[in-house]
Amino acid sequence: MSRKRTRAPSPPLENIDTGIFRSGEVEDRGSTFVGVFSASVPAKQLQKLPDFKGPRVADYANHKVAAWRKPSRQRSIVPNAPPIMETGHDDDGEQYAGKRLEKVLKDLEVEGSVVVARWMKGGNIGPIRFTHMETVAKQAVQKWLDAVEEGKQAEARKRKKVEDEAALQELRDRLRFRDQNIATMRQLLADKTAFLADTDPVPPTPSKLPDYDTMEKPGLDRIAKARDASIAFILSKLEDVDEKLK
């Protein structure tokens, strides 16, 4: 005779590092269903989770149906064929349930192991139990998929931040180089103007440069436009002086 539980297990802490993702609970006429999924933890290990036990044997899950799907060591002889998948299941007393969980993994196109635990406090609830098992299995898999997607987005944000900072540093370096060019061009203009007027050259008054390292892109872009305008102006003046020196 199946043993009965007195209370549902408490949810475990879960995240992408532990590799185990838990569904919510589905309750129906005294039966409670909970699913867990992992892309790395084997099914047999999932079946031994403390979540499926309680302080007394009477609190243990009655059934821990498992299914798994992973790449096979066999390789297809057909070029560019999709990888061959190895699947399996353990009904653990719930006949036909394991095959249904296999189908969940296949339909969601995921690799890993899923276990659905059932605690029976009431009587038989009929075929609807398979629907409940599929529901919690899909929930557990979806939690993992969401965590993977969040991990990808976090990595993309981190990568973009690094790229943006590199672009900012490059812009700061270009501005410093332009400042040096402008200083050189101003000195050249002063020398040529003095030569044209037959006077001693007057060194240009040095200007205080901004602290580019403390500035963000909008401010740097504004200064870049101003520096371009300064270079164009000085070049125009140099052309005028050169024309007079001919």
Buried (B, 14 or more C-beta within 10 A) or exposed (E): EEEBBEEBBEEEEBEBEEBBBBBEBBEBEBBBBBBBBBBEBBBEEBBEBEBBBBEEEEBBBBBBBBBBBBEEEEEEEEEEEEEEBEBEBBBBEBEEBBBBBBBBBEEBEBBBBBBBBBBBBEEEBEEEBBEBBBBBBBBBBBBBBEBEEEEEEEEEEEEEEEEEEEEBEEBBEBBEEBBEBBBEBBEBBBBBBEEEEEEEBEEBEEEEEBEBEEBEEEEBEEBBEEBEEBBEEBEEBBEBBEEEEE
